[in-house]
Every structure is written in C-alpha cells, then in structure tokens.
Amino acid sequence: MPHMWVRNAVAEGIGTFALTLVAVLSMTSNQVAPYALAQGLTVLVMVAALGHVCGGHFNPAVTLALFLGKRIDVVGATIYWAAQLIGGIVAALVVLFTTSRDLVASGVPGPASGGEINVVGALVLEAFVVVVLVLAVFGTIVDPRAPLSVYPFAVGLAYAGGILAIGDLTGGALNPARAFGPAVVGGEWSGIASWLVGPLLGAAIAWLIYEFVIGADDDTAAADVDEAEPEPAAVASATAPASMTAPAMGAATVSSGAGEEAGTRPQSATEKVADGGTAPEDPGEGGDANEADHADHAEADAAEEAEQPASSGREAKQPPPPPSENQDLPPEHRGLLDQ
C-alpha cells in the first residue's frame, strides 16, 4: 500500500509540474490562444500517459470533487494535494533558475488590470468554468457508462475551452496548484481569491450537481439490473431439464425401438451379470431368459418415458423409430433407402 501511494504521488507531481511549467512559459506571449492551446494539449497528454497510474487529477479542485464523492479517502486526497502543490513549486523554481523572477510572477493568473472585472467577478467566472471541467471528469472518468478512451480528450478540451472563455478576464487559472507554485516563487498573491477559492468552489458545486442530479439514479439502476438478471446457477438449473431431457429420452426410444423391431440389441453377458443374472453358457439355452429380460427393459423404459414428461411439466416429443435395415426389406425396395 505505501508503494502504491508513492507511485501515485510521483505521477501526480509530474503531471502538475508539466502543467505549471507549460502554463508559465506560454503566458509570456500575453495572448490567450497560445496559453489555452498549450494547457489543453499538456493536460491531454499527461492524462493519457499517467491517468491509468494515478487517475490524472493534476488539480486540487478535481481531487476535492472526487473526495466529496467518496472516490478517494482523506489520506489519498492529502497525498495528492501535497504532490500537486510540490509539483507546481518545482516547476516555478525551474522557470526561476532558467529565466527571471519577474517572468515567474507574470505567470500568476489574476483579474484583468483594466478594470473590466473585480476579484469577486473573477472568482465567480473561475467557479463556473471549473464546474464544466469537473463535470467532464465525472462524466468521462467516474461514470462507468462512458468509454475510457475519450476522457483525456474531454478533460484537455475542457481546459482549453475554459481558458479561451475567461483567460482575458481572470487569467484562466482553473487549477490552484498551477497558480500556487508561481505565487510562492514569484511572490505575487494579489489574485489568490480568484485562483484558489473560485476553482475549489466550482468543484464543490460540480460534485453536488453530479451526485444529486445527473448521477443520482446510477446506483438504483445498477441494483435493478442486478435484481433483474438471474443467477447463473438458477439459469442452469432452470434450463437443464428443457434442453437435456428430450435428447436423452429420444436416445432411449431409438435404442429400444431398434432393439424391438430389428432385433439388433441383444443383452451381453456382462450386462446380465451387472443386472444380477448369470451369463448363459449356450445362446440357445438362454433364449427364453433373453426374451424375458427384453420385456422387463421395455416396460422399465416405457415407465420412465411416462414419468419424465410429467415431472418436467411439458410433453417431450418422441422421434419415430428408425426404419428396419435393408436386409429385412424385399429386394425390389432396398434401393429406395439407399437413395
């Protein structure tokens, strides 16, 4: 178990590191489109590469929503949050060592400086965009009805579309860890309400919508399906008499009919001994005994055939007895059977 958490934490840290590094570097162009495209593609690639290892959260808001939905426990959520924040800080440190502190500080998202929107408005917009993002996560990763191959594209496109929509107004954080690292290293905390409170609030709202509205009937539907489907053992016991009784009875009828009409089913000495009799020394001396045994077997077979349809609740159709062999037919009729 500890090894699994270490593996998951490393995967979450790597994914958040890549996401933060690309975000800070792509914001140097001061254009939203390159930033949105870079974020969407990075998320798509990281979720496809590491989603099967750790789930591909790479975002404290996503982890919070899954924690509220009881898809991860408190220990796992705490480990994920720590790994995500550390990954963001390490990415900001890499940018600091390779460029400058001012560039790191410029990578911290915040409300537009022109006065088009205030902190409260930025918080609300971030929350609504994260609602869409987390619903995409729930609908493609959590919901078992969705194909697994689609979720990297759904999550990546949700990031790209959300940043394109609000990037000019709020900076398009959508991820507290992606903004936390540059804020710690660059010392820029002016927009903390929008990039920290907004995404976490949006994650909680998305969980409420999915848990009590969209996915409210999932457990009930699954229970109904389980009740509607009979157990395999019950199916086997219910279908076995119907599928096996008729062939067995047909085989008994064919063998008894062939023995009676064609006289080709004499009882062997071994069978007679197994039935409690004695093997005759001379076939001629045991002729009467053979006829009596044949009569007893015929009566027993007839009794079993009469009882089996009654016990199974349906009348089994008996195949007609086979025709006599060619040597019992007149010479002029033998060619008919050969045809």
VENQUI-V254754 format. One record per residue. N is the residue number from 1. OMEGA is omega in degrees with one decimal (none if undefined). Layout:
n:N omega:OMEGA
n:N omega:OMEGA
This chain:
n:1 omega:177.2
n:2 omega:179.2
n:3 omega:179.8
n:4 omega:-179.2
n:5 omega:176.9
n:6 omega:178.7
n:7 omega:-179.0
n:8 omega:179.9
n:9 omega:178.1
n:10 omega:179.3
n:11 omega:178.0
n:12 omega:178.9
n:13 omega:179.2
n:14 omega:179.9
n:15 omega:179.3
n:16 omega:175.9
n:17 omega:-179.4
n:18 omega:-178.8
n:19 omega:-178.4
n:20 omega:-179.5
n:21 omega:-180.0
n:22 omega:-179.2
n:23 omega:-177.9
n:24 omega:-177.7
n:25 omega:-178.4
n:26 omega:178.7
n:27 omega:178.9
n:28 omega:179.4
n:29 omega:-178.5
n:30 omega:176.0
n:31 omega:-174.4
n:32 omega:-173.4
n:33 omega:177.6
n:34 omega:178.5
n:35 omega:-179.7
n:36 omega:180.0
n:37 omega:-179.6
n:38 omega:179.5
n:39 omega:-178.8
n:40 omega:-180.0
n:41 omega:179.5
n:42 omega:178.1
n:43 omega:179.7
n:44 omega:-177.3
n:45 omega:-177.4
n:46 omega:178.1
n:47 omega:178.2
n:48 omega:-176.4
n:49 omega:-172.7
n:50 omega:-178.5
n:51 omega:180.0
n:52 omega:179.3
n:53 omega:-172.8
n:54 omega:-176.5
n:55 omega:176.3
n:56 omega:177.4
n:57 omega:179.4
n:58 omega:-173.9
n:59 omega:178.9
n:60 omega:178.8
n:61 omega:177.3
n:62 omega:178.2
n:63 omega:177.7
n:64 omega:179.7
n:65 omega:178.9
n:66 omega:175.3
n:67 omega:177.5
n:68 omega:177.5
n:69 omega:177.1
n:70 omega:173.3
n:71 omega:176.7
n:72 omega:-177.8
n:73 omega:-174.5
n:74 omega:178.7
n:75 omega:179.4
n:76 omega:179.8
n:77 omega:178.8
n:78 omega:178.2
n:79 omega:179.5
n:80 omega:-179.9
n:81 omega:179.3
n:82 omega:-179.5
n:83 omega:-179.7
n:84 omega:-179.8
n:85 omega:177.8
n:86 omega:177.6
n:87 omega:177.5
n:88 omega:179.2
n:89 omega:179.6
n:90 omega:178.4
n:91 omega:178.4
n:92 omega:177.5
n:93 omega:177.1
n:94 omega:178.5
n:95 omega:178.9
n:96 omega:-176.9
n:97 omega:-177.5
n:98 omega:-179.2
n:99 omega:-177.6
n:100 omega:179.2
n:101 omega:-179.9
n:102 omega:179.0
n:103 omega:177.2
n:104 omega:-179.4
n:105 omega:178.6
n:106 omega:178.6
n:107 omega:176.7
n:108 omega:-179.0
n:109 omega:178.3
n:110 omega:179.6
n:111 omega:-179.3
n:112 omega:-176.2
n:113 omega:-177.5
n:114 omega:179.3
n:115 omega:179.5
n:116 omega:-175.8
n:117 omega:177.6
n:118 omega:-176.3
n:119 omega:-179.2
n:120 omega:178.0
n:121 omega:177.2
n:122 omega:178.1
n:123 omega:-178.3
n:124 omega:179.9
n:125 omega:176.8
n:126 omega:-179.2
n:127 omega:-177.6
n:128 omega:178.9
n:129 omega:178.3
n:130 omega:173.5
n:131 omega:178.5
n:132 omega:-179.4
n:133 omega:-177.6
n:134 omega:175.0
n:135 omega:175.0
n:136 omega:177.5
n:137 omega:-180.0
n:138 omega:-175.1
n:139 omega:-176.7
n:140 omega:-178.9
n:141 omega:-175.4
n:142 omega:-177.1
n:143 omega:-177.6
n:144 omega:-178.4
n:145 omega:-177.6
n:146 omega:176.0
n:147 omega:-175.9
n:148 omega:-175.3
n:149 omega:-173.4
n:150 omega:-169.2
n:151 omega:175.4
n:152 omega:179.1
n:153 omega:-179.4
n:154 omega:-178.6
n:155 omega:179.2
n:156 omega:178.5
n:157 omega:176.5
n:158 omega:175.6
n:159 omega:-176.8
n:160 omega:-179.9
n:161 omega:179.4
n:162 omega:179.8
n:163 omega:177.0
n:164 omega:-176.6
n:165 omega:-172.1
n:166 omega:-175.8
n:167 omega:-179.4
n:168 omega:-176.0
n:169 omega:-174.3
n:170 omega:-173.4
n:171 omega:174.6
n:172 omega:179.0
n:173 omega:-179.6
n:174 omega:-172.2
n:175 omega:-179.9
n:176 omega:-178.6
n:177 omega:179.7
n:178 omega:177.5
n:179 omega:-176.4
n:180 omega:-179.2
n:181 omega:177.3
n:182 omega:178.8
n:183 omega:179.3
n:184 omega:-176.3
n:185 omega:-177.4
n:186 omega:178.5
n:187 omega:-178.8
n:188 omega:-174.9
n:189 omega:-172.9
n:190 omega:-177.1
n:191 omega:-173.6
n:192 omega:-178.7
n:193 omega:-176.7
n:194 omega:-174.9
n:195 omega:177.3
n:196 omega:-176.6
n:197 omega:-177.1
n:198 omega:179.3
n:199 omega:179.9
n:200 omega:176.4
n:201 omega:178.0
n:202 omega:177.7
n:203 omega:179.0
n:204 omega:179.1
n:205 omega:179.2
n:206 omega:177.0
n:207 omega:178.8
n:208 omega:-178.5
n:209 omega:-177.5
n:210 omega:-174.0
n:211 omega:-171.5
n:212 omega:179.8
n:213 omega:-173.4
n:214 omega:-176.5
n:215 omega:-174.9
n:216 omega:-175.5
n:217 omega:-177.2
n:218 omega:-178.7
n:219 omega:179.4
n:220 omega:179.1
n:221 omega:178.7
n:222 omega:178.7
n:223 omega:178.6
n:224 omega:178.7
n:225 omega:-180.0
n:226 omega:179.5
n:227 omega:-177.7
n:228 omega:-178.2
n:229 omega:178.9
n:230 omega:178.0
n:231 omega:179.4
n:232 omega:-179.9
n:233 omega:178.9
n:234 omega:178.7
n:235 omega:-178.7
n:236 omega:-178.9
n:237 omega:-178.8
n:238 omega:-175.4
n:239 omega:-175.9
n:240 omega:-179.1
n:241 omega:-176.3
n:242 omega:-175.2
n:243 omega:-173.8
n:244 omega:-174.5
n:245 omega:-175.5
n:246 omega:177.7
n:247 omega:-179.8
n:248 omega:179.6
n:249 omega:178.9
n:250 omega:178.7
n:251 omega:179.2
n:252 omega:-179.0
n:253 omega:-179.6
n:254 omega:-177.1
n:255 omega:-179.9
n:256 omega:-180.0
n:257 omega:-179.9
n:258 omega:179.7
n:259 omega:-176.1
n:260 omega:-172.3
n:261 omega:-175.1
n:262 omega:-179.6
n:263 omega:-176.2
n:264 omega:-178.2
n:265 omega:173.9
n:266 omega:-179.5
n:267 omega:-178.8
n:268 omega:179.5
n:269 omega:-179.6
n:270 omega:177.8
n:271 omega:-179.5
n:272 omega:179.2
n:273 omega:178.8
n:274 omega:178.4
n:275 omega:178.4
n:276 omega:-179.3
n:277 omega:178.5
n:278 omega:-179.1
n:279 omega:179.4
n:280 omega:179.1
n:281 omega:-176.9
n:282 omega:178.4
n:283 omega:-179.4
n:284 omega:-178.2
n:285 omega:-178.0
n:286 omega:-177.9
n:287 omega:-178.6
n:288 omega:-179.6
n:289 omega:178.7
n:290 omega:180.0
n:291 omega:179.0
n:292 omega:179.0
n:293 omega:177.7
n:294 omega:179.9
n:295 omega:179.3
n:296 omega:179.7
n:297 omega:179.3
n:298 omega:178.9
n:299 omega:179.3
n:300 omega:178.7
n:301 omega:179.7
n:302 omega:179.4
n:303 omega:179.5
n:304 omega:178.7
n:305 omega:179.3
n:306 omega:-177.7
n:307 omega:-174.3
n:308 omega:178.2
n:309 omega:179.8
n:310 omega:-178.7
n:311 omega:-178.4
n:312 omega:176.5
n:313 omega:178.8
n:314 omega:-178.7
n:315 omega:179.7
n:316 omega:179.5
n:317 omega:-178.3
n:318 omega:176.6
n:319 omega:-179.8
n:320 omega:178.8
n:321 omega:-178.9
n:322 omega:179.1
n:323 omega:178.9
n:324 omega:-179.3
n:325 omega:-174.6
n:326 omega:-175.8
n:327 omega:178.2
n:328 omega:-178.4
n:329 omega:173.8
n:330 omega:-177.7
n:331 omega:-176.0
n:332 omega:-177.5
n:333 omega:-173.9
n:334 omega:-179.4
n:335 omega:-179.5
n:336 omega:179.7
n:337 omega:179.4
n:338 omega:177.6
n:339 omega:none
